[in-house]
Amino acid sequence: MDVYYSLIKKINMKKTLVLHPQDPSTDFLSPIYESVKDKLVVRTGYKDKERILGLIREFPRVMMMGHGSPSGLFNVCPNEWGFVVESTMVKDLSPKTENLMIWCNADQFVNKFNLKGFYTGMFISEVAEANYCGLKNISQQEVDESNECFSRVLGEIIDLPKELRYDKLMKGEYKKLSENNPIAKYNYVRLYNR
């Protein structure tokens, strides 16, 4: 019993839940939450949907990132349930205003369920995605430059109030990069906050 109460006490002291499925192709997102204090980061173990739902209920701020679709955030761990975040979790995400949802077409999920926070539309993070979106002759270096800048800059301002954070992101270094980098340009116009 003492171990259980100790775990609950540790969870209650934390303010941010990070759901970021373990996937080398999205590891570039880690700097977004590295500096966040009082966080619980969950990279694996999404087999138990009720456990994840219970965690979502416990935290005032939930950061969700990785690969996804209009239906939610994908679980890329083999032999586990298909989504980390999906429609059955909306009831528990809705009251939270500081959500962070970074996955391809998260905007469709957010808009459908009227969620609040920072979110992305189609977000190119790989050369194959650039080709799929009609951007030709894109180099890995351009993709890496966009990924690194976006995550680093957002990580530096992540704990600011959401309106100020969004304003700094939209007027700062990532905007400047978007003027010369086609990936950053594509992604920049698909960053949203409400």
Protein Blocks (a to p, Z undefined) as FASTA:
>chain_A
ZZmmmmmmmmmmpmbdcdddddfklmmmmmmmmmpghiaddfehklbmmlmmmmmmmpmb
dcdeddddfkbccdfbghiafbfbdfklmmmmmmpmkbccddehklmmmmmnopacdddd
dddfbfklmmmnopahiafklmmmmmmmmmmmmmmmmmgcfklmmmmmmmmmmlmmmmmm
mklmmmmmmcccZZ
